[in-house]
Amino acid sequence: MGVFSVLKGGSAPWMQTGCLLLKGKEVPPEVAVAGNDDYVLYDWRKLDPVNSAEDKTIVESYLSFGDDVLHDGKNKLEHADGLKFL
């Protein structure tokens, strides 16, 4: 399951961002470099919404889809467009 969003605001006029919920502790090869040429263009970080209130807020913000997105845990950016996928 995941969310891909286009946000307005921040340091650039538009920003592509997203949140993927993955099973396990590693990124599967079909999502990582082997299956996605754009993988290296994004900054990836693991979130722990179970043990971190800040990470939980970030994930909930992305999954609310359509509301402003708490992109980096501090700054809300306007959701302009995007998609949800399973």
C-alpha positions as CSV (number, residue, x, y, z in Angstrom):
1,M,0.0,0.0,0.0
2,G,1.3,3.4,-0.7
3,V,0.6,7.1,-1.5
4,F,2.3,9.2,-4.1
5,S,1.7,12.9,-3.8
6,V,2.5,16.1,-5.6
7,L,2.9,18.9,-3.0
8,K,3.0,22.7,-3.4
9,G,5.3,24.8,-1.2
10,G,8.6,24.2,0.3
11,S,11.9,25.0,-1.4
12,A,10.6,24.1,-4.9
13,P,7.3,25.0,-6.7
14,W,6.3,21.3,-6.8
15,M,7.6,18.3,-4.8
16,Q,7.0,14.6,-5.5
17,T,6.8,12.6,-2.3
18,G,5.2,9.5,-0.9
19,C,4.8,6.9,1.7
20,L,5.0,3.1,1.2
21,L,3.9,0.6,3.7
22,L,6.0,-2.5,3.2
23,K,6.0,-5.9,5.0
24,G,9.3,-6.8,6.6
25,K,12.4,-4.9,7.3
26,E,13.9,-4.5,3.8
27,V,12.7,-2.8,0.6
28,P,11.8,-5.6,-1.8
29,P,13.9,-5.8,-5.0
30,E,10.9,-4.9,-7.2
31,V,10.6,-1.6,-5.4
32,A,14.3,-1.0,-5.1
33,V,16.9,-0.5,-7.8
34,A,16.2,-3.8,-9.6
35,G,12.6,-2.9,-10.3
36,N,12.6,0.9,-10.3
37,D,15.0,3.1,-12.2
38,D,13.9,6.2,-10.3
39,Y,14.7,4.6,-6.9
40,V,18.1,6.4,-6.7
41,L,16.4,9.8,-7.3
42,Y,14.5,9.7,-4.0
43,D,15.6,10.0,-0.4
44,W,14.3,6.9,1.5
45,R,14.0,6.6,5.2
46,K,12.4,4.0,7.4
47,L,9.6,5.2,9.7
48,D,8.5,3.5,12.9
49,P,4.9,4.5,13.5
50,V,4.4,2.0,16.2
51,N,7.2,3.3,18.5
52,S,7.5,6.9,17.4
53,A,4.7,9.5,17.7
54,E,6.4,11.7,15.2
55,D,6.6,8.9,12.6
56,K,3.0,7.9,13.2
57,T,1.8,11.5,12.6
58,I,3.8,11.6,9.3
59,V,2.2,8.3,8.1
60,E,-1.3,9.4,9.1
61,S,-0.7,12.7,7.3
62,Y,0.2,10.9,4.1
63,L,-2.7,8.4,4.3
64,S,-5.2,11.2,4.9
65,F,-4.7,11.9,1.2
66,G,-6.1,15.3,0.1
67,D,-5.3,17.2,3.3
68,D,-2.1,19.1,3.7
69,V,0.9,16.7,4.2
70,L,3.2,16.9,7.1
71,H,6.2,16.3,4.8
72,D,9.2,16.3,7.1
73,G,7.5,16.0,10.4
74,K,7.6,19.8,10.9
75,N,6.2,21.5,7.8
76,K,2.8,21.0,6.2
77,L,2.7,21.4,2.5
78,E,-0.4,21.7,0.3
79,H,-1.5,18.5,-1.4
80,A,-2.0,19.3,-5.1
81,D,-2.4,15.9,-6.7
82,G,-1.5,12.2,-6.3
83,L,-2.7,8.7,-6.1
84,K,-3.2,5.8,-3.6
85,F,-2.3,2.3,-4.6
86,L,-2.4,-1.2,-3.1
